[in-house]
Amino acid sequence: GDGRGRFYAIAADGMGSGSEAQYESASALRLLTSFLKAGFGVRTALGILNSSMCLNMDNESYSTIDLLSVDLYTGRAELYKIGSAETLVYNGTETKTLSSVSAPAGIIESIHPDKKVLELKEGDVILMMTDGITEAGYARSKTDWIRSIMIKPHDDMSQLAKEVMDTALRKSRSIAKDDMSVIALRLMAL
C-alpha cells in the first residue's frame, strides 16, 4: 500500500530463467516499488523503469510486468500489463482472462502498457502469474486448468497459489523450463 488508500501488487518476469532472469525481475520490482512509494503515478513509474532498462549498456535487460493498482475505498482497479502472461479474475460466477500484446520493458524506448480497468467487488479473486505457469505442460499459454482450480473454494489465497504452483510443476514433470511465480489476491471488506 502507499498510505493513501491504494494497494499495489506487482509481478515481474526477467527474460530467460535462472539467476540472471531473477536478478532482472528483482531489479524491476525494486525500482517500481521505489517510484510508487516516492509518489510517482503508475505510467510515469513504468516509463522511468523502461528507460532505465533500455539504457543498461552492460547487458540487454528485459522484463515483463504486471502491475495491479487497487483503490481500497471504491474497489476500482487498474491492471497494467507489459508483455506479461494472462491474468485471471473470478467474481464467483465467471472468470475473465486479461492478456497483453505489448512488448516487455527494456526492448523499445517508449512503452504502451495494456491497461485494463476493473470494478472489483468483495470476494473477487485475482490471479497474476508468469508464463512459466500458463505454459506449464504446453508449448504455448493454456489457462483452462488454472481456471478450474480458481473456481474451487479456497480458505485463503496462499492455498490457491500453492495449488496452481504444484499443478504447474506436475504438468512440467517437476522441471520448470521457465521461472514460475503466482500471486493470488481476494478483495475483502474490512
C-alpha positions as CSV (number, residue, x, y, z in Angstrom):
1,G,0.0,0.0,0.0
2,D,1.0,3.6,-0.5
3,G,-0.5,5.0,2.7
4,R,-3.1,6.8,0.6
5,G,-5.7,4.1,0.3
6,R,-4.1,2.4,-2.7
7,F,-2.8,-1.1,-2.8
8,Y,-0.3,-2.4,-5.4
9,A,0.6,-5.9,-6.5
10,I,3.5,-6.3,-9.0
11,A,4.8,-9.4,-10.8
12,A,7.9,-9.1,-12.9
13,D,9.5,-11.8,-15.1
14,G,13.0,-11.3,-16.4
15,M,13.8,-12.9,-19.8
16,G,15.1,-16.4,-19.7
17,S,15.4,-18.4,-16.5
18,G,17.8,-18.8,-13.6
19,S,19.8,-16.3,-11.7
20,E,20.1,-13.7,-14.5
21,A,16.3,-13.6,-15.0
22,Q,15.8,-13.5,-11.2
23,Y,18.2,-10.5,-11.0
24,E,16.2,-8.7,-13.8
25,S,12.9,-9.4,-12.0
26,A,14.2,-8.3,-8.6
27,S,15.7,-5.1,-10.1
28,A,12.5,-4.2,-11.9
29,L,10.4,-4.8,-8.7
30,R,12.8,-2.8,-6.5
31,L,12.8,0.2,-8.9
32,L,9.0,0.2,-9.4
33,T,8.3,-0.1,-5.7
34,S,10.7,2.9,-5.1
35,F,9.0,5.1,-7.7
36,L,5.5,4.3,-6.4
37,K,6.5,5.0,-2.8
38,A,8.0,8.3,-3.9
39,G,4.6,9.3,-5.2
40,F,5.0,8.8,-9.0
41,G,2.0,7.8,-11.0
42,V,1.9,4.3,-12.4
43,R,2.5,5.3,-16.1
44,T,5.4,7.6,-15.1
45,A,7.0,4.9,-12.9
46,L,6.7,2.3,-15.7
47,G,8.2,4.8,-18.2
48,I,11.2,5.5,-16.0
49,L,11.7,1.8,-15.4
50,N,11.6,1.1,-19.2
51,S,14.0,3.9,-19.9
52,S,16.5,2.7,-17.3
53,M,16.3,-0.9,-18.7
54,C,16.8,0.4,-22.3
55,L,19.9,2.4,-21.1
56,N,21.5,-0.6,-19.4
57,M,24.6,-0.7,-21.7
58,D,26.3,-3.6,-19.9
59,N,23.8,-6.2,-20.9
60,E,20.4,-6.4,-22.5
61,S,17.7,-6.4,-19.8
62,Y,14.1,-7.2,-20.4
63,S,11.2,-7.9,-18.1
64,T,7.5,-8.5,-18.3
65,I,5.5,-6.5,-15.8
66,D,2.0,-7.0,-14.3
67,L,1.0,-4.1,-12.0
68,L,-2.3,-4.1,-10.3
69,S,-3.4,-0.9,-8.6
70,V,-6.5,-1.1,-6.4
71,D,-8.4,1.8,-4.8
72,L,-9.3,0.3,-1.4
73,Y,-12.1,2.7,-0.9
74,T,-14.0,2.1,-4.1
75,G,-12.7,-1.3,-5.4
76,R,-11.8,0.3,-8.7
77,A,-8.6,-1.3,-10.0
78,E,-6.3,-0.7,-12.9
79,L,-4.2,-3.5,-14.3
80,Y,-1.1,-2.6,-16.4
81,K,0.3,-5.4,-18.4
82,I,3.6,-5.2,-20.3
83,G,4.4,-8.3,-22.2
84,S,3.0,-10.4,-19.4
85,A,1.2,-13.7,-19.1
86,E,-2.6,-13.8,-18.7
87,T,-4.2,-12.6,-15.5
88,L,-7.4,-14.2,-14.4
89,V,-10.2,-12.5,-12.5
90,Y,-13.0,-14.6,-10.9
91,N,-16.1,-12.9,-9.4
92,G,-17.9,-16.0,-8.1
93,T,-19.8,-16.7,-11.3
94,E,-17.5,-16.0,-14.2
95,T,-13.8,-15.9,-15.0
96,K,-12.3,-13.1,-17.1
97,T,-8.9,-13.6,-18.9
98,L,-6.9,-10.4,-19.3
99,S,-3.9,-10.6,-21.7
100,S,-1.2,-8.4,-23.1
101,V,0.0,-7.6,-26.6
102,S,2.7,-5.1,-25.6
103,A,6.5,-5.8,-25.7
104,P,8.3,-6.4,-22.4
105,A,10.0,-3.5,-20.7
106,G,13.5,-2.7,-21.9
107,I,13.1,-3.6,-25.5
108,I,11.8,-0.4,-27.1
109,E,12.2,3.2,-26.0
110,S,8.6,4.0,-25.5
111,I,6.2,1.5,-23.9
112,H,2.5,1.3,-24.2
113,P,1.1,-0.8,-21.4
114,D,-2.1,-2.7,-21.9
115,K,-4.3,-1.1,-19.3
116,K,-7.5,-2.8,-18.0
117,V,-9.9,-1.2,-15.7
118,L,-11.7,-3.4,-13.2
119,E,-14.6,-2.7,-10.8
120,L,-13.8,-5.2,-8.1
121,K,-16.3,-6.3,-5.5
122,E,-15.9,-8.1,-2.2
123,G,-14.9,-11.7,-2.8
124,D,-13.4,-11.2,-6.3
125,V,-10.2,-13.2,-6.8
126,I,-7.3,-12.1,-9.0
127,L,-4.6,-14.5,-10.1
128,M,-1.4,-12.9,-11.6
129,M,1.3,-15.3,-12.9
130,T,4.3,-15.6,-15.1
131,D,4.3,-17.6,-18.4
132,G,6.2,-20.4,-16.7
133,I,2.8,-21.2,-15.1
134,T,0.5,-20.5,-18.0
135,E,2.7,-22.6,-20.4
136,A,3.2,-25.5,-18.0
137,G,2.9,-28.7,-20.0
138,Y,2.2,-26.8,-23.2
139,A,4.3,-25.1,-25.8
140,R,2.0,-22.0,-25.5
141,S,-0.3,-20.5,-23.0
142,K,-3.3,-22.5,-21.9
143,T,-5.3,-21.4,-18.8
144,D,-8.3,-23.8,-18.7
145,W,-6.6,-25.9,-16.0
146,I,-5.9,-22.8,-14.0
147,R,-9.5,-21.6,-14.3
148,S,-10.8,-25.0,-13.0
149,I,-8.6,-24.6,-9.9
150,M,-9.5,-21.0,-9.4
151,I,-13.3,-21.6,-9.2
152,K,-13.0,-24.1,-6.4
153,P,-13.5,-22.8,-2.9
154,H,-10.2,-21.9,-1.1
155,D,-9.8,-21.0,2.6
156,D,-7.1,-18.5,1.8
157,M,-5.2,-17.2,-1.2
158,S,-1.9,-18.9,-0.3
159,Q,-3.7,-22.2,-0.7
160,L,-4.9,-21.2,-4.2
161,A,-1.4,-20.1,-5.2
162,K,0.1,-23.3,-3.9
163,E,-2.4,-25.5,-5.8
164,V,-1.7,-23.6,-9.0
165,M,2.1,-23.8,-8.5
166,D,2.0,-27.5,-7.5
167,T,-0.1,-28.4,-10.6
168,A,2.1,-26.4,-12.9
169,L,5.2,-28.2,-11.6
170,R,3.4,-31.6,-12.0
171,K,2.4,-30.6,-15.6
172,S,6.1,-29.8,-16.2
173,R,7.2,-33.1,-14.7
174,S,8.9,-31.2,-11.9
175,I,11.2,-29.4,-14.3
176,A,10.5,-25.7,-14.5
177,K,11.6,-24.7,-18.1
178,D,10.9,-21.1,-17.1
179,D,10.6,-19.2,-13.9
180,M,7.3,-19.7,-12.2
181,S,5.5,-17.2,-10.0
182,V,1.9,-16.8,-8.8
183,I,0.1,-14.0,-6.9
184,A,-3.4,-14.8,-5.7
185,L,-5.5,-12.0,-4.2
186,R,-9.0,-11.7,-2.9
187,L,-10.8,-8.4,-2.2
188,M,-12.1,-8.3,1.4
189,A,-14.2,-5.7,3.1
190,L,-13.0,-4.5,6.5
